[in-house]
Amino acid sequence: MTTMRMIKSIATRAESTLLQDAMGAAALMVMLVVGLHLPAFV
């Protein structure tokens, strides 16, 4: 259970930047998918 408590405390401390981090991860995934499909358009 200590792992779950640690994850919960980290999420609580980083609550202010959690949404920004999620948006950044989503943007990276979009760039990856676009970059992988780019050669098909050329």
CHARMM-style PDB file with segment names, atoms N, HN, CA, C and O in Angstrom:
ATOM      1  N   MET     1       0.797  -1.206   0.000  1.00  0.00      PROA
ATOM      2  CA  MET     1       0.000   0.000   0.000  1.00  0.00      PROA
ATOM      3  C   MET     1       0.837   1.267   0.000  1.00  0.00      PROA
ATOM      4  O   MET     1       0.326   2.337  -0.330  1.00  0.00      PROA
ATOM      5  N   THR     2       2.078   1.176   0.353  1.00  0.00      PROA
ATOM      6  HN  THR     2       2.493   0.307   0.621  1.00  0.00      PROA
ATOM      7  CA  THR     2       2.896   2.387   0.386  1.00  0.00      PROA
ATOM      8  C   THR     2       3.078   2.971  -1.006  1.00  0.00      PROA
ATOM      9  O   THR     2       3.212   4.186  -1.150  1.00  0.00      PROA
ATOM     10  N   THR     3       3.084   2.138  -2.021  1.00  0.00      PROA
ATOM     11  HN  THR     3       2.974   1.151  -1.903  1.00  0.00      PROA
ATOM     12  CA  THR     3       3.230   2.640  -3.387  1.00  0.00      PROA
ATOM     13  C   THR     3       2.022   3.485  -3.765  1.00  0.00      PROA
ATOM     14  O   THR     3       2.172   4.556  -4.352  1.00  0.00      PROA
ATOM     15  N   MET     4       0.826   3.008  -3.433  1.00  0.00      PROA
ATOM     16  HN  MET     4       0.704   2.137  -2.956  1.00  0.00      PROA
ATOM     17  CA  MET     4      -0.377   3.775  -3.750  1.00  0.00      PROA
ATOM     18  C   MET     4      -0.413   5.094  -2.981  1.00  0.00      PROA
ATOM     19  O   MET     4      -0.833   6.115  -3.527  1.00  0.00      PROA
ATOM     20  N   ARG     5       0.017   5.084  -1.733  1.00  0.00      PROA
ATOM     21  HN  ARG     5       0.358   4.255  -1.290  1.00  0.00      PROA
ATOM     22  CA  ARG     5       0.072   6.329  -0.955  1.00  0.00      PROA
ATOM     23  C   ARG     5       1.079   7.299  -1.556  1.00  0.00      PROA
ATOM     24  O   ARG     5       0.841   8.506  -1.591  1.00  0.00      PROA
ATOM     25  N   MET     6       2.203   6.770  -2.028  1.00  0.00      PROA
ATOM     26  HN  MET     6       2.396   5.790  -2.000  1.00  0.00      PROA
ATOM     27  CA  MET     6       3.226   7.620  -2.631  1.00  0.00      PROA
ATOM     28  C   MET     6       2.693   8.248  -3.924  1.00  0.00      PROA
ATOM     29  O   MET     6       2.891   9.439  -4.164  1.00  0.00      PROA
ATOM     30  N   ILE     7       2.028   7.458  -4.742  1.00  0.00      PROA
ATOM     31  HN  ILE     7       1.867   6.490  -4.547  1.00  0.00      PROA
ATOM     32  CA  ILE     7       1.463   7.983  -5.990  1.00  0.00      PROA
ATOM     33  C   ILE     7       0.411   9.037  -5.689  1.00  0.00      PROA
ATOM     34  O   ILE     7       0.347  10.061  -6.369  1.00  0.00      PROA
ATOM     35  N   LYS     8      -0.417   8.794  -4.673  1.00  0.00      PROA
ATOM     36  HN  LYS     8      -0.365   7.962  -4.121  1.00  0.00      PROA
ATOM     37  CA  LYS     8      -1.452   9.753  -4.301  1.00  0.00      PROA
ATOM     38  C   LYS     8      -0.833  11.058  -3.803  1.00  0.00      PROA
ATOM     39  O   LYS     8      -1.323  12.137  -4.137  1.00  0.00      PROA
ATOM     40  N   SER     9       0.235  10.975  -3.009  1.00  0.00      PROA
ATOM     41  HN  SER     9       0.632  10.099  -2.737  1.00  0.00      PROA
ATOM     42  CA  SER     9       0.864  12.203  -2.513  1.00  0.00      PROA
ATOM     43  C   SER     9       1.542  12.976  -3.637  1.00  0.00      PROA
ATOM     44  O   SER     9       1.519  14.206  -3.649  1.00  0.00      PROA
ATOM     45  N   ILE    10       2.142  12.259  -4.577  1.00  0.00      PROA
ATOM     46  HN  ILE    10       2.161  11.259  -4.567  1.00  0.00      PROA
ATOM     47  CA  ILE    10       2.764  12.936  -5.730  1.00  0.00      PROA
ATOM     48  C   ILE    10       1.700  13.640  -6.563  1.00  0.00      PROA
ATOM     49  O   ILE    10       1.894  14.780  -6.985  1.00  0.00      PROA
ATOM     50  N   ALA    11       0.577  12.966  -6.800  1.00  0.00      PROA
ATOM     51  HN  ALA    11       0.420  12.040  -6.457  1.00  0.00      PROA
ATOM     52  CA  ALA    11      -0.509  13.573  -7.580  1.00  0.00      PROA
ATOM     53  C   ALA    11      -1.085  14.782  -6.854  1.00  0.00      PROA
ATOM     54  O   ALA    11      -1.447  15.771  -7.491  1.00  0.00      PROA
ATOM     55  N   THR    12      -1.171  14.714  -5.539  1.00  0.00      PROA
ATOM     56  HN  THR    12      -0.877  13.911  -5.021  1.00  0.00      PROA
ATOM     57  CA  THR    12      -1.693  15.839  -4.767  1.00  0.00      PROA
ATOM     58  C   THR    12      -0.747  17.038  -4.834  1.00  0.00      PROA
ATOM     59  O   THR    12      -1.191  18.177  -4.977  1.00  0.00      PROA
ATOM     60  N   ARG    13       0.548  16.777  -4.732  1.00  0.00      PROA
ATOM     61  HN  ARG    13       0.908  15.852  -4.615  1.00  0.00      PROA
ATOM     62  CA  ARG    13       1.517  17.885  -4.779  1.00  0.00      PROA
ATOM     63  C   ARG    13       1.597  18.497  -6.161  1.00  0.00      PROA
ATOM     64  O   ARG    13       1.818  19.701  -6.287  1.00  0.00      PROA
ATOM     65  N   ALA    14       1.421  17.690  -7.211  1.00  0.00      PROA
ATOM     66  HN  ALA    14       1.241  16.712  -7.109  1.00  0.00      PROA
ATOM     67  CA  ALA    14       1.563  18.170  -8.579  1.00  0.00      PROA
ATOM     68  C   ALA    14       0.213  18.492  -9.214  1.00  0.00      PROA
ATOM     69  O   ALA    14       0.095  18.538 -10.438  1.00  0.00      PROA
ATOM     70  N   GLU    15      -0.801  18.713  -8.386  1.00  0.00      PROA
ATOM     71  HN  GLU    15      -0.705  18.675  -7.392  1.00  0.00      PROA
ATOM     72  CA  GLU    15      -2.147  18.929  -8.910  1.00  0.00      PROA
ATOM     73  C   GLU    15      -2.236  20.155  -9.809  1.00  0.00      PROA
ATOM     74  O   GLU    15      -3.008  20.164 -10.768  1.00  0.00      PROA
ATOM     75  N   SER    16      -1.469  21.169  -9.515  1.00  0.00      PROA
ATOM     76  HN  SER    16      -0.842  21.161  -8.736  1.00  0.00      PROA
ATOM     77  CA  SER    16      -1.544  22.405 -10.289  1.00  0.00      PROA
ATOM     78  C   SER    16      -0.988  22.237 -11.700  1.00  0.00      PROA
ATOM     79  O   SER    16      -1.418  22.940 -12.615  1.00  0.00      PROA
ATOM     80  N   THR    17      -0.056  21.333 -11.891  1.00  0.00      PROA
ATOM     81  HN  THR    17       0.293  20.762 -11.148  1.00  0.00      PROA
ATOM     82  CA  THR    17       0.535  21.160 -13.219  1.00  0.00      PROA
ATOM     83  C   THR    17       0.100  19.867 -13.890  1.00  0.00      PROA
ATOM     84  O   THR    17       0.581  19.546 -14.977  1.00  0.00      PROA
ATOM     85  N   LEU    18      -0.804  19.117 -13.260  1.00  0.00      PROA
ATOM     86  HN  LEU    18      -1.195  19.378 -12.377  1.00  0.00      PROA
ATOM     87  CA  LEU    18      -1.214  17.827 -13.813  1.00  0.00      PROA
ATOM     88  C   LEU    18      -1.898  17.985 -15.164  1.00  0.00      PROA
ATOM     89  O   LEU    18      -1.624  17.211 -16.081  1.00  0.00      PROA
ATOM     90  N   LEU    19      -2.775  18.963 -15.306  1.00  0.00      PROA
ATOM     91  HN  LEU    19      -2.997  19.592 -14.561  1.00  0.00      PROA
ATOM     92  CA  LEU    19      -3.471  19.188 -16.571  1.00  0.00      PROA
ATOM     93  C   LEU    19      -2.488  19.614 -17.656  1.00  0.00      PROA
ATOM     94  O   LEU    19      -2.591  19.160 -18.796  1.00  0.00      PROA
ATOM     95  N   GLN    20      -1.552  20.466 -17.320  1.00  0.00      PROA
ATOM     96  HN  GLN    20      -1.468  20.835 -16.395  1.00  0.00      PROA
ATOM     97  CA  GLN    20      -0.556  20.902 -18.298  1.00  0.00      PROA
ATOM     98  C   GLN    20       0.306  19.728 -18.755  1.00  0.00      PROA
ATOM     99  O   GLN    20       0.628  19.616 -19.938  1.00  0.00      PROA
ATOM    100  N   ASP    21       0.674  18.866 -17.830  1.00  0.00      PROA
ATOM    101  HN  ASP    21       0.412  18.957 -16.870  1.00  0.00      PROA
ATOM    102  CA  ASP    21       1.469  17.701 -18.184  1.00  0.00      PROA
ATOM    103  C   ASP    21       0.689  16.756 -19.097  1.00  0.00      PROA
ATOM    104  O   ASP    21       1.250  16.202 -20.042  1.00  0.00      PROA
ATOM    105  N   ALA    22      -0.592  16.574 -18.820  1.00  0.00      PROA
ATOM    106  HN  ALA    22      -1.047  17.024 -18.052  1.00  0.00      PROA
ATOM    107  CA  ALA    22      -1.423  15.713 -19.653  1.00  0.00      PROA
ATOM    108  C   ALA    22      -1.574  16.293 -21.054  1.00  0.00      PROA
ATOM    109  O   ALA    22      -1.538  15.563 -22.044  1.00  0.00      PROA
ATOM    110  N   MET    23      -1.743  17.604 -21.128  1.00  0.00      PROA
ATOM    111  HN  MET    23      -1.773  18.197 -20.324  1.00  0.00      PROA
ATOM    112  CA  MET    23      -1.854  18.248 -22.442  1.00  0.00      PROA
ATOM    113  C   MET    23      -0.546  18.142 -23.219  1.00  0.00      PROA
ATOM    114  O   MET    23      -0.562  17.952 -24.435  1.00  0.00      PROA
ATOM    115  N   GLY    24       0.578  18.263 -22.531  1.00  0.00      PROA
ATOM    116  HN  GLY    24       0.591  18.418 -21.543  1.00  0.00      PROA
ATOM    117  CA  GLY    24       1.877  18.112 -23.182  1.00  0.00      PROA
ATOM    118  C   GLY    24       2.087  16.706 -23.698  1.00  0.00      PROA
ATOM    119  O   GLY    24       2.611  16.520 -24.797  1.00  0.00      PROA
ATOM    120  N   ALA    25       1.686  15.713 -22.920  1.00  0.00      PROA
ATOM    121  HN  ALA    25       1.261  15.865 -22.028  1.00  0.00      PROA
ATOM    122  CA  ALA    25       1.811  14.319 -23.360  1.00  0.00      PROA
ATOM    123  C   ALA    25       0.925  14.057 -24.566  1.00  0.00      PROA
ATOM    124  O   ALA    25       1.331  13.358 -25.494  1.00  0.00      PROA
ATOM    125  N   ALA    26      -0.284  14.611 -24.561  1.00  0.00      PROA
ATOM    126  HN  ALA    26      -0.613  15.179 -23.807  1.00  0.00      PROA
ATOM    127  CA  ALA    26      -1.182  14.446 -25.705  1.00  0.00      PROA
ATOM    128  C   ALA    26      -0.604  15.113 -26.953  1.00  0.00      PROA
ATOM    129  O   ALA    26      -0.704  14.571 -28.053  1.00  0.00      PROA
ATOM    130  N   ALA    27      -0.002  16.287 -26.779  1.00  0.00      PROA
ATOM    131  HN  ALA    27       0.079  16.727 -25.884  1.00  0.00      PROA
ATOM    132  CA  ALA    27       0.601  16.982 -27.919  1.00  0.00      PROA
ATOM    133  C   ALA    27       1.773  16.181 -28.486  1.00  0.00      PROA
ATOM    134  O   ALA    27       1.950  16.116 -29.702  1.00  0.00      PROA
ATOM    135  N   LEU    28       2.565  15.578 -27.616  1.00  0.00      PROA
ATOM    136  HN  LEU    28       2.421  15.631 -26.628  1.00  0.00      PROA
ATOM    137  CA  LEU    28       3.662  14.742 -28.095  1.00  0.00      PROA
ATOM    138  C   LEU    28       3.152  13.535 -28.870  1.00  0.00      PROA
ATOM    139  O   LEU    28       3.742  13.153 -29.880  1.00  0.00      PROA
ATOM    140  N   MET    29       2.068  12.937 -28.410  1.00  0.00      PROA
ATOM    141  HN  MET    29       1.588  13.248 -27.590  1.00  0.00      PROA
ATOM    142  CA  MET    29       1.497  11.789 -29.121  1.00  0.00      PROA
ATOM    143  C   MET    29       0.975  12.201 -30.497  1.00  0.00      PROA
ATOM    144  O   MET    29       1.151  11.476 -31.476  1.00  0.00      PROA
ATOM    145  N   VAL    30       0.335  13.366 -30.565  1.00  0.00      PROA
ATOM    146  HN  VAL    30       0.193  13.955 -29.770  1.00  0.00      PROA
ATOM    147  CA  VAL    30      -0.162  13.857 -31.855  1.00  0.00      PROA
ATOM    148  C   VAL    30       1.001  14.105 -32.806  1.00  0.00      PROA
ATOM    149  O   VAL    30       0.932  13.738 -33.979  1.00  0.00      PROA
ATOM    150  N   MET    31       2.070  14.725 -32.312  1.00  0.00      PROA
ATOM    151  HN  MET    31       2.127  15.024 -31.359  1.00  0.00      PROA
ATOM    152  CA  MET    31       3.240  14.977 -33.164  1.00  0.00      PROA
ATOM    153  C   MET    31       3.871  13.673 -33.632  1.00  0.00      PROA
ATOM    154  O   MET    31       4.326  13.583 -34.773  1.00  0.00      PROA
ATOM    155  N   LEU    32       3.906  12.667 -32.773  1.00  0.00      PROA
ATOM    156  HN  LEU    32       3.536  12.740 -31.846  1.00  0.00      PROA
ATOM    157  CA  LEU    32       4.458  11.377 -33.148  1.00  0.00      PROA
ATOM    158  C   LEU    32       3.639  10.735 -34.261  1.00  0.00      PROA
ATOM    159  O   LEU    32       4.196  10.251 -35.246  1.00  0.00      PROA
ATOM    160  N   VAL    33       2.320  10.730 -34.105  1.00  0.00      PROA
ATOM    161  HN  VAL    33       1.868  11.123 -33.305  1.00  0.00      PROA
ATOM    162  CA  VAL    33       1.455  10.118 -35.113  1.00  0.00      PROA
ATOM    163  C   VAL    33       1.563  10.865 -36.441  1.00  0.00      PROA
ATOM    164  O   VAL    33       1.658  10.242 -37.499  1.00  0.00      PROA
ATOM    165  N   VAL    34       1.550  12.190 -36.390  1.00  0.00      PROA
ATOM    166  HN  VAL    34       1.473  12.696 -35.531  1.00  0.00      PROA
ATOM    167  CA  VAL    34       1.677  12.980 -37.618  1.00  0.00      PROA
ATOM    168  C   VAL    34       3.033  12.740 -38.265  1.00  0.00      PROA
ATOM    169  O   VAL    34       3.122  12.596 -39.484  1.00  0.00      PROA
ATOM    170  N   GLY    35       4.085  12.697 -37.463  1.00  0.00      PROA
ATOM    171  HN  GLY    35       4.013  12.814 -36.472  1.00  0.00      PROA
ATOM    172  CA  GLY    35       5.422  12.452 -38.008  1.00  0.00      PROA
ATOM    173  C   GLY    35       5.558  11.081 -38.647  1.00  0.00      PROA
ATOM    174  O   GLY    35       6.255  10.929 -39.651  1.00  0.00      PROA
ATOM    175  N   LEU    36       4.905  10.092 -38.080  1.00  0.00      PROA
ATOM    176  HN  LEU    36       4.339  10.215 -37.265  1.00  0.00      PROA
ATOM    177  CA  LEU    36       4.978   8.746 -38.651  1.00  0.00      PROA
ATOM    178  C   LEU    36       4.155   8.622 -39.928  1.00  0.00      PROA
ATOM    179  O   LEU    36       4.479   7.810 -40.795  1.00  0.00      PROA
ATOM    180  N   HSD    37       3.103   9.411 -40.052  1.00  0.00      PROA
ATOM    181  HN  HSD    37       2.839  10.070 -39.347  1.00  0.00      PROA
ATOM    182  CA  HSD    37       2.263   9.339 -41.252  1.00  0.00      PROA
ATOM    183  C   HSD    37       2.695  10.329 -42.328  1.00  0.00      PROA
ATOM    184  O   HSD    37       2.182  10.287 -43.446  1.00  0.00      PROA
ATOM    185  N   LEU    38       3.624  11.210 -42.007  1.00  0.00      PROA
ATOM    186  HN  LEU    38       4.041  11.243 -41.099  1.00  0.00      PROA
ATOM    187  CA  LEU    38       4.064  12.229 -42.957  1.00  0.00      PROA
ATOM    188  C   LEU    38       4.659  11.640 -44.243  1.00  0.00      PROA
ATOM    189  O   LEU    38       4.353  12.154 -45.318  1.00  0.00      PROA
ATOM    190  N   PRO    39       5.488  10.596 -44.193  1.00  0.00      PROA
ATOM    191  CA  PRO    39       6.021  10.055 -45.449  1.00  0.00      PROA
ATOM    192  C   PRO    39       4.953   9.529 -46.395  1.00  0.00      PROA
ATOM    193  O   PRO    39       5.194   9.461 -47.601  1.00  0.00      PROA
ATOM    194  N   ALA    40       3.801   9.160 -45.901  1.00  0.00      PROA
ATOM    195  HN  ALA    40       3.606   9.215 -44.921  1.00  0.00      PROA
ATOM    196  CA  ALA    40       2.724   8.674 -46.776  1.00  0.00      PROA
ATOM    197  C   ALA    40       2.133   9.799 -47.608  1.00  0.00      PROA
ATOM    198  O   ALA    40       1.568   9.547 -48.672  1.00  0.00      PROA
ATOM    199  N   PHE    41       2.253  11.031 -47.142  1.00  0.00      PROA
ATOM    200  HN  PHE    41       2.712  11.236 -46.278  1.00  0.00      PROA
ATOM    201  CA  PHE    41       1.690  12.165 -47.867  1.00  0.00      PROA
ATOM    202  C   PHE    41       2.629  12.686 -48.947  1.00  0.00      PROA
ATOM    203  O   PHE    41       2.196  13.413 -49.842  1.00  0.00      PROA
ATOM    204  N   VAL    42       3.886  12.333 -48.878  1.00  0.00      PROA
ATOM    205  HN  VAL    42       4.238  11.743 -48.151  1.00  0.00      PROA
ATOM    206  CA  VAL    42       4.869  12.876 -49.820  1.00  0.00      PROA
ATOM    207  C   VAL    42       4.966  12.012 -51.051  1.00  0.00      PROA
ATOM    208  OT1 VAL    42       5.744  12.313 -51.957  1.00  0.00      PROA
TER     209      VAL     42
END
